């Protein structure tokens, strides 16, 4: 039977796997999501702390973005790890569900979570995608994928299917309008919403300044 030691072993496993990852989906991102999800769980008595923490730690273990769009790569990898650690089947299934459901799939695609633990992990993950850290991560990922910073001739797309969203190769600035500015309204918990307001406002300020500088409007 799994014990809290499973969390420590899982953290060590994930840290080793993602320590030098350079796309913004590194160990520090996972650590922040883990810490925030754990804090949200403390204010949510009905949440299972073990499932919440394992879901946070393993949510990016095999992200579809780095596995040719394979949406089941993450659930498979989490199951393989947790089975190797003799976790209970109910825990394995709960973590699989979190990983399967957590991703943003396009502005026009609902992404409800089937469990309260999933809502907590999704909130923590989405908070790390906005604000100052979110801006930095967006450009780290864009650079990793070789994307342009900005091209005013390429309009943002409000994707209505996951396939359309997955196949998108637009400049990084478009990502703010296609995803990041929509995350605040999709947060579940009151605590996450409070933090999300401030981080959302920071992104709006950043974009306004970026576009002024892009066109040289801040000079002269």
DANORBEL-V542955 format. One record per residue. N is the residue number from 1. PSI is psi in radians with two decimals (NA if undefined). Layout:
<<N | PSI> <N | PSI>>
//
This chain:
<<1 | 2.45> <2 | 2.54> <3 | 2.99> <4 | -0.39> <5 | -0.43> <6 | -0.62> <7 | -0.78> <8 | -0.78> <9 | -0.67> <10 | -0.72> <11 | -0.73> <12 | -0.73> <13 | -0.83> <14 | -0.70> <15 | -0.81> <16 | -0.66> <17 | -0.60> <18 | 0.17> <19 | -0.69> <20 | 0.37> <21 | 2.43> <22 | 0.20> <23 | 0.09> <24 | -0.01> <25 | 0.80> <26 | -3.07> <27 | -0.67> <28 | -0.64> <29 | -0.85> <30 | -0.70> <31 | -0.75> <32 | -0.77> <33 | -0.74> <34 | -0.85> <35 | -0.76> <36 | -0.75> <37 | -0.69> <38 | -0.71> <39 | -0.74> <40 | -0.63> <41 | -0.56> <42 | -0.47> <43 | 0.15> <44 | 1.49> <45 | -0.51> <46 | -0.14> <47 | 2.50> <48 | 1.96> <49 | -0.65> <50 | -0.83> <51 | -0.72> <52 | -0.85> <53 | -0.70> <54 | -0.68> <55 | -0.71> <56 | -0.78> <57 | -0.58> <58 | 0.08> <59 | -0.44> <60 | 0.32> <61 | -0.53> <62 | 1.22> <63 | 2.41> <64 | -0.49> <65 | -0.40> <66 | 0.21> <67 | 0.84> <68 | 0.60> <69 | 0.18> <70 | 1.84> <71 | -0.27> <72 | -0.02> <73 | -0.75> <74 | -0.91> <75 | -0.69> <76 | -0.78> <77 | -0.68> <78 | -0.72> <79 | -0.77> <80 | -0.77> <81 | -0.85> <82 | -0.60> <83 | -0.66> <84 | -0.36> <85 | 0.12> <86 | 0.66> <87 | 2.71> <88 | 2.57> <89 | -0.65> <90 | -0.63> <91 | -0.76> <92 | -0.83> <93 | -0.68> <94 | -0.70> <95 | -0.72> <96 | -0.77> <97 | -0.73> <98 | -0.85> <99 | -0.66> <100 | -0.57> <101 | -0.23> <102 | -0.52> <103 | 2.52> <104 | 2.39> <105 | 0.18> <106 | 2.60> <107 | -0.66> <108 | 0.21> <109 | 1.99> <110 | 2.54> <111 | 1.10> <112 | 2.59> <113 | 2.48> <114 | -0.14> <115 | 2.73> <116 | -0.62> <117 | -0.69> <118 | -0.68> <119 | -0.70> <120 | -0.78> <121 | -0.70> <122 | -0.74> <123 | -0.81> <124 | -0.73> <125 | -0.72> <126 | -0.57> <127 | -0.60> <128 | -0.13> <129 | -0.07> <130 | 3.02> <131 | -2.87> <132 | -0.78> <133 | -0.71> <134 | -0.71> <135 | -0.83> <136 | -0.76> <137 | -0.63> <138 | -0.77> <139 | -0.53> <140 | -0.77> <141 | -0.73> <142 | -0.74> <143 | -0.70> <144 | -0.62> <145 | 0.03> <146 | 0.54> <147 | 2.67> <148 | 2.68> <149 | -0.88> <150 | 2.54> <151 | 1.88> <152 | -0.32> <153 | -0.17> <154 | 1.89> <155 | 2.53> <156 | 2.64> <157 | 2.31> <158 | 1.48> <159 | 2.32> <160 | 0.08> <161 | 2.67> <162 | -0.61> <163 | -0.76> <164 | -0.76> <165 | -0.77> <166 | -0.61> <167 | 0.07> <168 | 2.37> <169 | 0.45> <170 | 2.87> <171 | 2.77> <172 | -0.68> <173 | -0.61> <174 | -0.53> <175 | -0.52> <176 | -0.74> <177 | -0.39> <178 | -0.30> <179 | -1.09> <180 | -0.66> <181 | -0.09> <182 | -0.07> <183 | -0.60> <184 | -0.74> <185 | -0.14> <186 | 0.17> <187 | 2.57> <188 | -0.79> <189 | 2.60> <190 | -0.70> <191 | -0.77> <192 | -0.65> <193 | -0.68> <194 | -0.82> <195 | -0.70> <196 | -0.60> <197 | -0.84> <198 | -0.75> <199 | -0.64> <200 | -0.78> <201 | -0.67> <202 | -0.74> <203 | -0.71> <204 | -0.73> <205 | -0.74> <206 | -0.81> <207 | -0.71> <208 | -0.77> <209 | -0.74> <210 | -0.84> <211 | -0.56> <212 | -0.78> <213 | -0.62> <214 | -0.70> <215 | 0.07> <216 | 0.38> <217 | -0.23> <218 | 0.10> <219 | 2.25> <220 | NA>>
//
